[in-house]
């Protein structure tokens, strides 16, 4: 009987301790978000006058993890105006969002990162050097106001859906239409991933057409090298019928030392019936990246742009891109 009583006491203590651990609250914790993109560049030939130092973009923000899977994040985007007459820096709110994660389910709301090309951008891995294809050629915005959900069904398949205003994060909501997106990510084997995405951006005007975005991506990544290819199509760009654009991007990188790697990329953008021939082009980049410690990266590279318009000449330039962030 004494042994039974002792055993019962031990089990009771273990149960009480386990219950205390289960009810223990997770201490909230936060982290600063600081990312700075800069470069020095010099053009050759026709671009010989294009030279100087440039601060491309700065992200400043904070992320705070609460209990019960809740996270809040706010990020400012400080960049440059596209107007040639405006030399001032412009600050935008890039993210102002709340996320809730429970098991394999994730819910985001507010001014959130969009899912149209976020996966490809992370796989490319050199956002501070050059934007991913869809971002580079304005197929969509990297952030917008709305909600998104994602669910991981198994280790090899996950899906996500998003509904946002469709105006991007630099403009207020002006049209009544919404932008819908649905994506599926497949991982048949470790390191090999396939991404499929379809989106519909509604037009608020009866005489305009809805914009449709379709994207396919295939990539493989391991500890030694990365290779990826994507094909993108945008129908009725700017809500204009038959203003269709398509293009593909092929890129790769290889690790040559502990803190050094080589990368290359080729883009090809074209439009239906050459309606956008003035901006249609092929572009190539070749360079190296060096990691100077944990927070700093330097990436010298050579670039070539080949416009498709009649009479337009190729442009050549050399860059030294720099990144600081944590």
KATA-V890485 format. One record per backbone hydrogen bond with DSSP energy under -0.5 kcal/mol. NH is the residue of the N-H (numbers start at 1). CO is the residue of the C=O. E is the energy in kcal/mol with one decimal. If there is no record, write none. Layout:
((NH;CO;E) (NH;CO;E))
This chain:
((5;1;-2.6) (6;2;-2.6) (7;3;-2.6) (8;4;-2.6) (9;5;-2.1) (10;6;-2.3) (11;7;-2.4) (12;8;-2.2) (13;9;-2.3) (14;10;-2.5) (15;11;-2.5) (16;12;-2.5) (17;13;-2.5) (18;14;-2.6) (19;15;-2.4) (20;16;-2.1) (21;17;-2.1) (22;18;-2.3) (23;19;-1.9) (24;21;-0.7) (29;65;-1.8) (31;63;-2.6) (33;61;-2.8) (34;32;-0.5) (35;59;-2.3) (36;324;-2.8) (37;57;-3.2) (38;322;-2.3) (39;54;-2.5) (40;320;-1.6) (41;52;-2.1) (42;318;-2.2) (43;47;-0.5) (43;50;-1.9) (44;316;-2.6) (47;44;-2.2) (48;45;-1.7) (50;47;-1.7) (51;49;-1.1) (52;41;-2.1) (54;39;-2.9) (56;37;-0.8) (56;54;-0.9) (57;37;-1.4) (58;78;-1.8) (59;35;-3.2) (60;58;-0.5) (60;76;-2.0) (61;33;-2.5) (62;74;-2.4) (63;31;-2.6) (64;72;-3.0) (65;29;-3.5) (66;64;-0.6) (66;70;-2.7) (70;67;-1.3) (71;99;-2.5) (72;64;-2.5) (73;97;-2.3) (74;62;-2.3) (75;95;-2.6) (76;60;-3.4) (77;92;-3.2) (78;58;-3.0) (78;76;-0.6) (79;77;-0.6) (79;90;-2.6) (81;88;-0.8) (86;83;-1.4) (87;85;-0.6) (90;79;-2.1) (92;77;-2.9) (94;75;-2.2) (94;92;-0.8) (95;75;-1.6) (96;111;-1.6) (97;73;-2.5) (98;109;-2.4) (99;71;-3.3) (100;107;-2.7) (101;69;-2.0) (102;105;-2.6) (105;102;-2.0) (106;150;-2.5) (107;100;-2.5) (108;148;-2.8) (109;98;-2.1) (110;146;-2.0) (111;96;-2.2) (112;110;-1.3) (112;144;-2.2) (114;142;-1.9) (121;117;-2.3) (122;118;-1.9) (123;119;-2.1) (124;120;-2.7) (125;121;-2.2) (129;126;-1.5) (130;126;-2.4) (136;132;-2.9) (137;133;-2.2) (138;135;-0.9) (139;134;-3.1) (140;134;-0.7) (144;112;-2.4) (146;110;-2.8) (146;144;-0.6) (147;163;-2.4) (148;108;-2.2) (149;161;-2.6) (150;106;-2.2) (151;159;-2.7) (152;104;-1.7) (153;151;-0.8) (153;157;-1.2) (154;157;-1.8) (158;185;-2.1) (159;151;-2.3) (160;183;-2.4) (161;149;-2.4) (162;181;-2.3) (163;147;-2.6) (164;179;-2.4) (165;145;-1.8) (179;164;-3.3) (180;178;-0.5) (180;200;-3.0) (181;162;-2.3) (182;198;-2.4) (183;160;-2.8) (184;196;-2.5) (185;158;-2.7) (186;194;-3.1) (187;156;-2.7) (189;192;-0.6) (192;189;-1.7) (193;191;-0.6) (193;219;-3.0) (194;186;-2.7) (195;217;-2.7) (196;184;-2.6) (197;215;-2.3) (198;182;-2.2) (199;213;-2.8) (200;180;-2.7) (201;211;-3.2) (202;178;-2.8) (202;200;-0.7) (208;205;-1.4) (209;239;-2.2) (211;201;-2.4) (212;235;-1.8) (213;199;-2.3) (214;233;-2.6) (215;197;-2.3) (216;231;-2.3) (217;195;-2.5) (218;229;-2.5) (219;193;-2.5) (220;227;-2.8) (221;191;-1.9) (222;225;-2.3) (226;253;-2.6) (227;220;-2.5) (228;251;-2.6) (229;218;-2.4) (230;249;-2.4) (231;216;-2.5) (232;247;-3.0) (233;214;-2.6) (234;245;-3.2) (235;212;-2.7) (237;243;-3.3) (239;236;-1.7) (240;237;-1.7) (243;240;-1.8) (244;242;-2.0) (245;234;-3.0) (246;270;-2.8) (247;232;-1.8) (248;268;-1.6) (249;230;-2.1) (250;266;-2.4) (251;228;-2.5) (252;264;-2.3) (253;226;-2.5) (254;262;-2.3) (255;224;-3.1) (256;254;-0.6) (256;260;-1.5) (257;260;-1.8) (260;257;-0.9) (261;289;-1.8) (262;254;-2.5) (263;287;-2.4) (264;252;-2.3) (265;285;-2.1) (266;250;-2.6) (267;283;-3.1) (268;248;-2.2) (269;281;-3.0) (270;246;-2.6) (272;244;-2.5) (274;271;-1.8) (275;272;-1.7) (277;274;-1.5) (279;276;-2.2) (280;276;-1.3) (281;269;-0.7) (282;306;-1.8) (283;267;-2.0) (284;304;-2.6) (285;265;-2.2) (286;302;-2.2) (287;263;-2.4) (288;300;-2.2) (289;261;-2.8) (290;298;-3.0) (291;259;-2.4) (292;290;-0.7) (292;296;-2.3) (293;291;-1.1) (296;292;-0.6) (297;323;-2.2) (298;290;-2.5) (299;321;-3.1) (301;319;-2.7) (302;286;-2.8) (303;317;-2.8) (304;284;-2.4) (305;315;-2.6) (306;282;-3.6) (307;305;-0.6) (308;280;-2.0) (312;309;-1.7) (315;305;-2.6) (316;44;-0.7) (317;303;-2.0) (318;42;-2.7) (319;301;-3.0) (320;40;-2.2) (321;299;-2.3) (322;38;-3.2) (323;297;-2.5) (324;36;-1.8) (325;295;-1.8) (326;34;-2.1))
